Amino acid sequence: MALDQTAEVQLETAKTKDTIPFWLAVSITVMVILPLGLYFGQYSLPLWVAFIVWAEYFALGAKAGNITTIIPAYTSGALWGVAMILLYTWLATFITGAAVFSLYIALFVGVSAMVFAMRYFKVFQIGSLPYFNGLSMLLAVYFVGAHPAFTTNAYVLVLMAGAYALAGGYLGWIIGWFNVTITFPRPVAPKPAATTRV
């Protein structure tokens, strides 16, 4: 006697569909933030910093919850960079010869401490990308002068570079969230379970 056996195919995982196409949402996002980098003179934000962290937003899941990884990791990396450049600035005041020697010392000490700290903080391990990008963005902002220079005080200039590297990074997370949000994703009903008879 033949026995009927029913095999149910599981429901598909709930999916979403963008109301506004992703490619258009990216272009809209660029248009929204462009004025921040164009129309404020020396106070304009370095948008390339924001674009890099925007990419990190997607690399780390493209979900608002990644704020708990990106922001603390990026902030810490940038602050490590501030500490290194402050040390470099201080060493350069009394180390004679090429200033690059002071930079070598500051980066060697700072990067060693920065990497060593990773073993004690899980967020630095999970967020190693924004952690090291925080450092690289601080160094880039400082050395290309992508920050206001309304003083000749070397230490204040380092702090201004830090503020602008942080502002650019935070803007990057915001536009990553904005980019996803304005697609207005809507749920797509899963297909009904299919049954087969054997």
N, C-alpha and C positions, 0 to 999 in steps of 0.2 A: 504494500500500500504506500502510495506516494504521500509524503508529508509536505505541506506548504510551509515554507520558511520565509518570513518577511524581513528584509534588510532595509533599515531606514538610513537615509543619507542625512547627516547632521545639517542643521540650518547654517547657512553661511554667516560668517561674522558680520555684524552690522557695519556698513560702510557709509561714507559721506560723499557728497558731490558738491563741488564748488558752485556757488551762485554766480560769482564773478571769476572768470578764468584766472588761474595763478599768474600767467604771464602778464596779464593786464594789472593785477594787483601789485606786482613788482614795479611796474612802470609808474603807477600811481604813487607808490611809496617813495620812489626816487624824486618825483615832482614835489611831494610834500616837504621833504627834508632839504632839498637843494638850496632854498633861500638861507638856511642856517650856515651854509658854507660860502655864500657869495656876497651877502649884502651888509655885513657887519665889520668890514675892514679888518683890522688886526684882531678883533674880537670874534671873528668867524670861527666856527668849530672845524676841526680837521675831519672832514666827512669820511676820509679813507679809513680812519680808526673805526668809525661807526659801521662802515661796510664790512670790515673784517669781523667784528663781533656779530653783525647781522648774519654772516655766514655761519658763525659758531652756533647761533640759535638753531639753525637747521641741522648742523652736524650733531647737535646734542638732543635731537628729538623733535624739534619744532613745536614744543609744548610749553605753556606758560610756567609749568612746574619746574622747568630747568633754571628758573631764576635762582633757586637755592644752590645751584652749582656754579653758574656763570658769574653771578655778581660777586660772591665772596672770593672765588678763585681769581677772577680778573682783578678785583680790587687789591687783593694781596700781592699779586704779581706786580702791579703798577707801583704799590707802596714799597716793595722791595727795590724796584728801579729807582724810586726817589731816594731811598737810603743809600744806594750805591753811588748815585750822582752827587749827593751831598758829601759823601765820603771822598769821592774823587775831587770835588771842589776844595774841600778842606786840605787834602793831601797836597794839592797843587800849590798851596800857599807857601809851603816850606820845602818841598822836594825840588831841588834844582835840576836843570836839564830839561829834556823833552817832557811836556805835560802828559804824553801818552803813557809814561811809566806809572803815573798816578792813576790813570784809568785802568791799566792792567791790574794793578793791586786792588782797586776798588771792586772791579768786576770779579776777580778771582775770589776774593773774600765773600762778596755778596752772593754770587751764584752758588758757591759751595754751601753757604748757609741756607739759601733758598731751596736747593735740592734736598739737603739734609732734613729740612722741616717737613718734607712730603711724607716721611715715614710716620709722622705723628698726626697728620690731618687727612682723613679720608677724602674730603672735598678737593684737596689738592691732587690726589691721585685720580679720582673720577674726572675732575675738571682740569687735567694737566694742560689741555689745549688753551683754555682761557687763562690759566695760571701763567704760562710762559708768554702768551700773547700780551698779557698785561705788562710784563717786563719789556717786551720788544716794542710795544706801542709807546711806552713812556720814553724809551731811548730814542725812538724815531721822532716823537714830538719835540723832545729836547734838542736833539742835534740838528734838526732841520728848522728849528725855530717856529714851529707851528703853534705858537701861543703868544699872548700879548707881551710886549717888551717895553713897559712903561717905566722901567727902573734899570739901573746898572748894577744893582745888588745881585751878585751871583747866586746867593742862596735863595732869594725871593724868586728869581727866574726858574730855579729848579722846582720850587713849589708851584709856580704857575704852570709849568709843563705837566706836573703831576695832576693838577686840577683839570687841565684840558684833556689829558689822556683818559682820566676817569670820566669826564663828561662825555667824551666821544664814545667810550665803551658803553656807558649806560644808555646813550642814545641808540647805540647799535642793538641792544636788547629790546628797547622799546619799539624800534621799527621792525624788528623780527616778529614781535607779537602783533604789531599793527598789520603787517603784511599778511599774516595768516588770518587775522580777524576779519579783514575787509573782503576776504573771499566768501564770507558768509556761508560756511559749509552747512549743508542740510543733510539729515540722515536719509539714507536710501533703504527702503524696506527690503529685508532679506527675502530670498526666494523661499517658497514653501518647501518643506521636506519632501523629498521624492521617495517613493517606495518601489521596490522591485520584488518580483516573485521568482523564486527559484523552483 
